Amino acid sequence: MTIPKEVTDLAEQRIQARATKDFALSDQLRDKIAELGFVIKDKPDGYELLEKPPFEIFENLASIKFDSNQLSKRITICLLVDGWLADTKECLEALLKFMPKDASILALDLGNKDSVGNYLADTQKSNENLAVVHISQTLEQAGWANSINKLIELNPAEFSVVMDLSSIMSADAITPLMDQIKGDTVAAGWRGSLVNLDDQWRSVEDKGDGEVDILLGYLFVIKTKIAQEIPANSKAKFYRNADLEWSLELRSKGHKLVAFSKDLAVEQKRHHGYHDSDIEYREKESKKTYDRILQNYRGKTQILSPRR
């Protein structure tokens, strides 16, 4: 692909504008680049120019404009899509086949990696229950917590489903989780744990179904209003331990969480977000989050669920 000199000149001007913090000019130059049929993606070592795809791409989470009226008022499944085309197809096809009839899907395409944004846009055309928002940032740039919080912010439905692309349904696994949400219970998930007190809060233990301290982000349902009032910590850039931190904050506000896996029709495939992430980045960001957990919650046994 040959990129016209006019486009590269504008891109270089935009780099200078950002360096001098002239963000208004930066936005104008980005729009001019888009008018010429290209999208500029910021990278740590500069930028990348790509042909503009046939759908709108917002520069970042803050710039998203979305009509929430196209979503269900009962259940919205919030999906973060950061590449992995084959996984996205398998997860989405299962959801469209098995999700409850009163549910819709809101997918956030982060950076159109592996052309997954193109796939989502094509799939959206033939599925009225799928809405897609595209941003130029990758998940690493936007951050896991900020991204999931944005989807929940946009969600008008009573319930939000948070899940990973590695979780594949073979039947409706959402309704059984929703059935567990009653009384003081505000969220129910496929996998949950208790904090290991003997290990000074440095690990968690799977104790099976029942009330838990922690819900894992593989698949859980939460009341949207509660998730909006008590969002995931925006400092959590990587997903690992972010679900633990979010869970403990929910419990610190008096809310109950329940794990429920009995006969749940879901299995986990390869978790790329963990296994195929940059090891140094993964460990650094995971440690930052767990250090916050220890600082903010360790010793506060009154917020934990009954031991079992």
Buried (B, 14 or more C-beta within 10 A) or exposed (E): EEBEEEBBEBBEBBBEBBEEEBEEBBBBBBEBBBEEEBBBBBEEEEBEBBEBBEBBBBBBBEEBEBEBEEBBEBBBBBBBBBBBBEBBBBBBEBBBEBBBEBBBBBBBBBBBBBEBBBBBBEBBEEBEBBBBBBBBBBBBBBBBBBBBBBBBBBBBBBBBBBBBBBBBBEBBBBBBBBEBBEEEBBBBBBBBBBBEEEEEBEEBBEBEBEBBBBBBBBBBBBBBEBBBEBBBBEBBBBBBBBBBBBBBBBBBEEBBBBBBBEEBBBEEBEBBBBEEBEEEEBEEBBEBBBEBBEEEBBEEEEBBBEEE
